Amino acid sequence: MPPSTIIFLIATLVTAAVTFLNVSRMANQLKQVAPTERRASIFLDLPWIIREHNRLFPQSGPMLAFWLSLIFLFVWLTGIVFSLATHL
């Protein structure tokens, strides 16, 4: 495996962890505001968490961080594919 692929893979893993932390922070904010609302897994309720957080906290920092981390995740995954394609 080429070194650039390993670097992109590590960056992807770190960005995925940051994305998960952002989603859990948004879910915790929702629990504080509306504790009687639905409580389920973060992975199962991701669209609901994003929609409700955007409705209750428009233009918030965690929402911006979430979207930026998704963009970076896409960039790193594209880098992995490009690196593997050029080294095969």
Secondary structure by P-SEA (a helix, b strand, c coil): ccaaaaaaaaaaaaaaaaaaaaaaaaaaaaaaacccccccccccaaaaaaaaaaaaccccaaaaaaaaaaaaaaaaaaaaaaaaaaac
